[in-house]
Amino acid sequence: MAATGLDGVVRLYDIYSQRKLLEYYIGCGPVWDQCVLTELPRTFSSSDALISTHDVLVSGGDDGSVRVVFVPHDLSYATSSSLALVEHIVLRAGKQRVMSVAAQVSSDGKNVWIWAGSQDGHLYRWDLTVGGQHASGLTPKSVAPTTSIDLPRGVLPWSLQIYNTHAMPGQVLSTAPHTLLLGDSEGHLTVWDGAMGVLTQTLIHHKADILKLVLSPSNGSLFSVGVDNTISLFQRSSNTTVLGSSSMDVDGNMHSMNPSSNSSYASAAPWVFVAQRRSHTHDILAAVAGSHCLYSGGIDTKLMVHEYQDQLKLPGRAYLPFPQRADLVASLTHGTPSKRDRMVVQLDNRLQIWRLGKPLKNGNIDPKTNHHDILEEQALLLDITPKVNGRIQCHASSSRAHRLAFSDNTHTKVFCIRERGSSSSSPPLDSSSPSSNSNNSHVNHHSTSLQHQSQQQMGGSDEDKFLAAFSDPVLNVEKKLTIKGPSSILLFTSNGILVRATPNTHLIQTWDVSDPDRPSLLHTFHEHSHKPRQSQISTKASASSSTHRGQQFASSSTESLLRPINAMVCSPCGKYLASSDLHNRVFVFSLETNQLIYSLPPFEDQITAMVFDPEESHLAVALTSNRFWIYNIESKSITEWSRAHGNDLPDKLTDAQERIIGMVFHPSVPGMLFLYGHTFIFYAQTAGSGNRIWKMIKAYQPLFVDFVDEEGLVVIERPWLKVLQHLPPPFYRQRFGT
């Protein structure tokens, strides 16, 4: 994947390993648009030409130029220095920034058209010949544009697409070799004869700027999105004869399907309006065409997916922007030996420690929310804003939050925290402590007095009221430790050992951070850094895994690349550690002997969550198919309950759109397992083999679920209406009742 931004640097990423391969500056300043030139012929160029071994990236720069950049297929030997020596093609447009670019190979494979829309209100075209004397295999006829089109004054060309009229068989052919499609700041979709530079059609179906045009690769449909939060579908007239003579948009307006009603040049206007849908609440800023679906996203933070075959008749699928790992939201830790009432909340660049509130057990219950009266409100104990590189990637907290670890893009840091007024043998603060260096981080300390509230809601003696009102300690950051390198997952064992997963080397390390001056590396597990064995790919699963459909082996074509660790969990008493990666492998380690004790056969689906039961005898694994399996650690096989019910889970769970993001066992009821996604909580009694007790709860939109103690369950949710309240006002407001 090639990503380019306002710094003018092209960054190349490996999607499977989720790491950056290299980056280099292309020399045009901020890049405002880019596209990839596909379907380049190899027969018209020599074997030494760059296009035979390179991909072609076309970028529009802030300096008014278009850069044709060549990216090698094999990046194993490529460096930033070697790419800087490659002779890229520089095409000069004007003096103002290039806002949109499009590139297309002609149907005969001999020419390449590159179009660019400039901020000065012009469209520029360059013609390149495949072959010729240039080392790249693409020879421009001229660095200056061969064709220029003047747009109306004040019109900005937001998006361009090139439609090759000879590429689709069975279509109405035009005399023009290619068609240029433009979405502008007036909300107009204009169709141009690419060879002559003549406007042939204007389609007006948007109330504001069209920000993106997308051509589907399968049937040649055209989608337009923009500021008025609508998605419009257009098709060639030969493709829409079966759709009827008219179509209705989201406002209830009828539109004729006759091309002559939409253009003054009916004979040369093959594009007609088909349908329109308002799937977003705010501006749609991005859209991309997949093999079968259209993906769109914008200010409302939702990712919408529409299948081409539905032709916008169905609402589509909405994916909310919440984290797909529950440990990226919050974590619970013990405030007292018997109660986990301290919560660490992770934000983009802040970490907060809260003392959870206490419900009044014998108080009234709200029939609408099923909530108890509150005995004590929650209190914010510590608010840390550390100096980070990028954003906080993950965090972990030890018992009673004495150690708080987090990672940014470059380092893993551990804060040593103590309660104010408590005795400590740790050394005093030094210059690296966040509280002693105002430039390093900002720490806010909060303590809440509940004396007035306690006197009203609590019974008992005055001494009990006093202790309850001032029982919240104030936390201080005493020391900061730094471990070189970022971490993708962090967790603490029950005895204070820090476990971290490294994103680039695929290692799991255990660290002793009890010494506030010097952390020490205890052990490194290398299992995830080894590629899957060929026997794991070609051989069927063992008898323990052949009893269900969830465990099959991935194809060997995708197993050549190492993929990162995506989940890690420690048993309650710190005896076992389980980890999984995107190869769908699960390893169980003994933290007492630092050895691998169990390797589960690879799953067909990816792992989304894992959890140990309180007795440390079972491990539950949840998959993207919303199925889950429970394994016995001692017998190294799935349990009788999973054998009996693993393939017969209710459809409400397996057919749910949201995936399982977290799991937790009840601390005192054996086998009671709670699973949750962003729209549901599901619990099942998994003890024994004959139990088929489960229930789906849809009353919450949880981001995080965990038990405080045997009688208390905490749920963190963020209703979608709360998200909308923080968004800017939309350009278009829906009419009442629609």
Buried (B, 14 or more C-beta within 10 A) or exposed (E): EBEBEEEBBBBBBBEBBBEEEBBBEBBBBBBBBBBEBEEBBEEBBEEEBBBBEBBBBBBBBBBBBBBBBBBBEEEEEBEEEEBEEBEBBBBBBBEBBBBBBBBBBBBEBEBBBBBBBBBBBBBBBBBBBBBBEBBBBBBBEEEEBEBBBEBEEEBBBBBBBBBBBBBBEEBBEBEBBBBBBBBBBBBBBBBBBBBEBEBBBBBEBBBBBBBBBBBBEEEBBBBBBBBBBBBBBBBBBBBBEEBEEEBEBBEEEEBEBEBEEBBEBBEBBBBBBBBBBBBBBBBBBEBEBBEEBBBBBBBBBBBBBBBBEBBBEEEBBBBBEBEBBBBBBBBBBBBEEEBBBBBBBBEEBBBBBBBBBBBBEEEEEEEEEEEBEBBBEBBBBBBBBBEBEEEBBBBBBBBBBBBBBBBBEEBBBBBBBBBEEEEBEEEEBEEEBBBEBEEBBBBEBBBBEBEEBBEEBBEEEEEEBEEBBBBBBEBBBBBBBEBEBBBBBBBBBBEBBBBBBBBBBBBBBBBBBBEBEEBEEBBEBEBBBEEBEEEBBEEEBEEBBEBBEBBBBBEEEEBEEBBBBBBBBBBBBBBBBBBBBBBBBBBBBBBEEEEEBBEBBBBBBBBBBBBBBBEBBBBBBBBBBBBBBBBBBEEBBBBBBBBBBBEEBBEBBEEBEBBBBBBBBBBEEBBBBBBBBBBBBBBBBBBEEEBEEBEBEEEBBBBBBBBBBEEBEBBBBBEBEEBEEEEEEBBBEEEEEE
